[in-house]
Amino acid sequence: MRRHYDHIDLRVRSLSEARPFYEVLLPALGFRRDVRIEGWLQFESDDADGVTEFFGVTESPQHVANECRVAFWADSTSEVDKLAEIAVRAGARNIEGPAYEIPQPGETGYYAVFFEDPCGNRFEVCHRTKN
């Protein structure tokens, strides 16, 4: 299958403030290899074919979080629950859920948790089910 993205390159206003959050959350999301690059926090994950995907975070003191959201896939509702607990322990803010969104007939079921990092960047962990 063709890859849909290569990496996420995120900005935070304070890397020292955000680092503890990402050091807990990213390995739980499958980005397990901590790569040391000056001025960055970067965790990588290998695809089955050995291609590296990564999530990088760097400091931009003037950064202001906006309404954009990055959503991560979970294989089950119990995985959403587990990752929600990890996000709370990591210091997530403004947590909503996890909860089901009630689908209309013929739509996909949707179970998700929404939260923000310490700098206000928005995230979601979700699982979709067929009806």
C-alpha positions in Angstrom: 0.0 0.0 0.0 1.2 3.5 -0.8 2.2 5.6 2.2 -0.1 8.5 3.0 2.5 10.6 4.9 6.2 10.5 5.8 6.4 12.5 9.0 4.8 15.1 11.3 6.8 18.2 12.0 5.1 20.0 14.9 6.0 23.3 16.6 5.6 24.1 20.2 6.3 27.4 22.1 8.5 25.6 24.6 10.3 22.3 23.9 11.2 21.9 27.6 7.5 22.3 28.6 6.3 19.8 25.9 9.1 17.2 26.1 7.8 15.2 29.1 4.4 15.0 27.4 5.7 13.6 24.1 8.3 11.3 25.7 5.3 9.5 27.3 2.7 9.7 24.5 4.8 9.1 21.3 6.1 5.6 22.3 2.6 4.6 23.2 1.5 5.6 19.7 4.1 3.4 18.1 6.9 5.9 17.7 9.4 4.0 19.9 12.8 5.0 18.7 14.0 8.2 20.4 16.4 10.0 18.0 18.6 12.7 19.4 18.8 15.7 17.1 19.9 19.1 18.6 16.9 21.4 18.9 14.4 18.6 18.2 12.5 15.9 20.0 12.0 13.1 17.4 10.6 9.6 17.7 10.6 7.2 14.8 8.7 4.1 13.8 9.6 1.5 11.2 7.0 0.4 8.7 7.0 -3.3 7.8 9.2 -2.5 4.8 11.8 -0.8 7.0 10.8 2.7 5.9 11.0 5.2 8.8 8.0 7.4 9.8 8.6 10.0 12.4 7.0 12.6 14.6 9.3 15.6 15.2 8.7 18.5 17.6 10.8 21.7 17.7 10.5 24.9 19.5 9.1 28.1 18.0 8.7 30.6 20.8 6.1 32.6 18.9 4.0 29.5 18.0 0.3 29.8 18.7 -1.8 26.7 18.5 -4.7 26.8 16.1 -7.7 24.7 15.3 -5.8 22.0 13.4 -5.9 18.5 14.8 -3.8 15.4 14.3 -5.7 12.2 14.7 -4.1 8.8 15.4 -5.8 5.5 14.5 -6.4 2.9 17.2 -7.1 -0.8 16.4 -10.0 -1.0 19.0 -12.0 1.0 21.5 -10.0 -0.6 24.3 -6.8 0.8 22.7 -8.5 4.3 22.6 -9.2 3.9 26.3 -5.6 2.8 27.0 -4.1 5.7 25.0 -6.5 8.2 26.7 -5.2 7.1 30.1 -1.6 7.5 28.8 -2.4 11.0 27.5 -3.8 12.0 30.9 -0.7 10.6 32.6 1.5 12.5 30.1 -0.2 15.8 31.0 -2.8 16.2 28.3 -5.1 19.1 28.7 -8.8 19.8 27.7 -9.6 16.1 27.4 -12.9 15.1 25.9 -14.0 11.5 25.9 -13.3 8.8 25.2 -16.8 8.5 23.9 -18.9 7.2 21.0 -20.3 9.6 18.4 -23.7 8.1 17.5 -23.7 7.5 13.7 -26.7 7.8 11.4 -27.9 4.6 9.7 -25.3 3.5 7.2 -22.5 5.6 8.7 -19.4 4.3 10.3 -19.3 4.1 14.2 -16.7 6.4 15.8 -15.1 6.2 19.2 -12.5 8.8 20.1 -10.7 10.9 22.7 -9.7 14.5 22.1 -7.0 16.3 23.9 -4.3 19.0 23.7 -0.6 19.0 24.4 0.9 21.4 27.0 1.2 24.1 24.3 -2.4 23.8 23.0 -1.8 21.6 19.9 -4.8 19.4 19.3 -4.9 15.6 19.0 -7.3 12.8 18.8 -7.1 9.0 19.1 -10.0 7.3 17.3 -11.4 3.9 16.2 -14.0 3.4 13.5 -16.4 0.5 13.3 -18.8 -0.7 10.6 -22.5 -0.7 11.4 
